């Protein structure tokens, strides 16, 4: 797949997941898909990280429901035909109580013992930084620890990445929009586009997690 | 303040209790700083020369010079007990223009720190909305006499500042906080409020005022800007207090378990029971109308010495009660039964204990009056939901009830004089866009598309900057859905928009280059020249009427200029009738004065519950009726009952706006 295909993917995301995303901020700049003034953030996370990213508009898209952010970056070669690097991040807002959902609490910020601080994952593809089996060229980071790099066999397209994020972090939404009785509702063309670009699925029952993440 | 001087030398003056000071050095610093402030604006650069005046009014010149022979006034003009300096020495070479005078005054008041008076402030006709907004933005910021008192006085005890939306309460309190911090840098100051979106705004305002006199930022360790409650991400008055006392703060669920109606009241109650140690020397409270009473008692306990608590409120911005409780009742009583806050009289100075700001600068008069007319519900379907009972209350808020008798059933006419709403937009704008646009649409899709088209026209044809437009949904529950849809429609017009506050309530509004799409709650405390309010048909909601009117008031009163109100038919047709009725009488409110006892009942929280029960009962009854055999109905209903039912159904259609 080429840069132009990835750009089309990005544009189609809002239609594909209508009402799920907000504040689109992605841009195409030369041979990259990125967002304005992209800053590579430090993997050490703090409770304020998500707020900071939002304040500085460091994201490609936000999730409407909770403000979680997606950072989608792909760098192609000068022809726009070969992927050279990628960084696909998702910062989850957790499950803070929405004061607005209940008019009785309007105007107060509740202190909640069970307030979920959220977390993040980021899939990096950077062959130039690869060193050894602990630092594979394509790996998945999580907010558990900056040193954890789960090797990943393939880099997902924008559509695939978003599909994974919604399946993992918003399973109810995913079920409601994608599945009927546990099976995919997608038309054959959609399924073809979504799952077969990078890896064909042999048994006809695509397993989202199995497609992109390969643990050796 | 009087000081006993022991020694007056060229370098320092020594008081009897060992303090060193030199007022002449301080004067030098002040004059130099003022000169720099004047010279920063080219319109008065080199026009004004600050002079040094030292006042020692309790002693004669002869006596002072006789005691301190070494005294050298270093060129300062002196005021003695027996001599006042020669004013002729301070005369200007030539007169200032009106604009230069206003500007100089604004700089002296430090009010210029909130405006950007960089271009001409002379009013001229504006053909586009954008040009009119630029004039509004460039107007020289000046404080009126009431505002000056509110901003600059530091009374030795509680002070109450009453003012409507747009009277500048937040700005004045921020000025006051900066001024106190300037004078008493080592004292502990608290600035608290209810709406989280105020957090950044208040910090930024205080910083701007503080930096007029200082090169560094305020010391936030001594000047605490705090939301009342606090949370995991940000400290608040209550969470700080618990931390200082080594207690765990109540969780939200705990608090709600104790007090479902106002969970924060439960937090305050628990803190008061456990004991509160004094901590702050000065406390400033914005949006006081939004707090439970016992929060003020808590602030009383938290404050040291004279209890310097300065609180600003807008009694028409909270529909949860009829009128704000009398200020004297807010802080409770002393053990001997006397009020803690004695409202009568004045502080030495004299400084007033209760200040009233009657002029509302933000909204044009028609906008503010529409906001109030709708908020009060003067032409609402079931009559007003809130009312000011006393003529003095109306006057305090800048209205004139004239000869009207405010008694149940009497027709009243209450005017808002133009001078109390000095917004210039309607004077300067000569284009076609009406300040108030009220629309109804057959479907939500059509409404959202019309809003997107109109916003595009404002930006592309009327020259409005995107950050000057805010779209608010009156329906909180569906707001995100509508905003996401609208965002796509604006995108199709190549207009960037942002939905702030998805993760953080303090998120800033008016991001350069973006139209803001907001819920009412997040819009609170913000303002914009162009406000769109969608899903307005909810105003006639039966169960949530008071809450909807509260939100409608807050939304409309965000506007410094234009307001677009729209909703979906058939309900919006009814709402439109109400809005037009209010607008037709402006600048008067003409209505039948309601029964205050009835209003009190409607405002009672149990009324919402009663209405919910009524709705469930109506659903059940209709279902039962539908499921009943026709023959059974025919056998049990007589003609009169059938007539009454038919009449009731006809009225239901009328209320729903389904009849002509």
Interface residues (C-beta under 8 A of the other chain):
Chain A: X14 X18 X19 X21 X22 X23 X24 X47 X48 X50 X51 X54 X55 X57 X62 X63 X64 X65 X66 X67 X68 X93 X96 X97 X99 X100 X101 X103 X104 X105 X106 X107 X108 X109 X110 X111 X112 X113 X114 X115 X117
Chain B: X194 X195 X196 X227 X228 X229 X230 X231 X232 X233 X234 X236 X239 X249 X250 X251 X252 X253 X255 X256 X260 X261 X262 X263 X264 X290 X476 X477 X480 X481 X483 X484 X485 X487 X488 X491 X498 X499 X501 X502 X503 X504 X505 X507 X508 X511 X519 X521 X544 X547
